Amino acid sequence: MSAERPPAPASGGAAASGSWKVTLPCSKAEAEAIGDAEFQDAVLLVTEEDEAAGRWRLDAYLETEPDAETLAALSALVAAGAEPAVERLAAQDWVTLSQAGLEPIREGRFVVHTAAFAAEPPPGGRAFRIEAGQAFGTGHHETTAGCLAMLDALAVEGRRFERIVDLGTGTGLLAFAAMELWPDAAAMATDIDPIAIEVTAGNMAANAIRPLALRIADGARDPAIEAAAPFDLVTANILARPLVAMAPEVAAICGPRAAIVLAGLLSTQADAVVAAYAQQGCVEVRRLVRGDWTILLLAAPAERVAGAATQADRGAWATDG
């Protein structure tokens, strides 16, 4: 099992290609804690090597040779005394290489595939071609696949949405899926990283996606996002820490009882994220667990004002259409 940490803070976006790799052994607990680690200049991946022995591995990919300070900071994430293995990589896109040959994934009515592994959707479903590359969100990580399942479940339940925003869009996949499920909705996809927006634009063309507003933005505090609000569906597959920090601004762009799908967080972090949004009047509707990761479905309060939501809000949101 591979658990990839979506790399950019406040974004599900671009994973920079790296020419150096630092490898360290770690435990499962350390691997989970790495989900909260802050590394601006490295992409971190944790991989389970031996479930029975509880043995995991941390790989850090960097664009430049790591200095002593960087090595010390990475070593501090794992057991004391572990010696980092430093490797120079060939000048090529490690993300593409790491995901090359991935077989199609299927979630609900959706199939996500690459050109090398084309696949047909189920009757009434939709296939998306998303190539491995420089943005997070090919559908193969538990968080992205879980979000697809959550969106599909909302459609099955008869939910209808008119204004949708995907914060930290990465490849654009979640925005594309939402647009497929609710074809009459106006949709916007944002990311802090310009590469992710470029990737999304390319994926729009490759998949013949109808017009989708794209915006380079840090979180939800952006004039274009605020001007398009209120949204009745917000998705954000990023990291636990920025999700917590963004709770007030996410709540501010939500319409009454809007659906909020949050992911990119380990199950050990889910309660902290729920608590941050509860302070904004949002309530948890349900959660979906995929491996070590949790996808949350929250409901915004019944009114766009400060105050605590109630269980009545939750019940009304879940049943009205």
Summary of the structure (lengths in Angstrom):
residues: 321
radius of gyration: 19.3
end to end distance: 38.4
largest distance: 57.4
contacts: 1157
relative contact order: 0.13
helix: 32%
strand: 30%
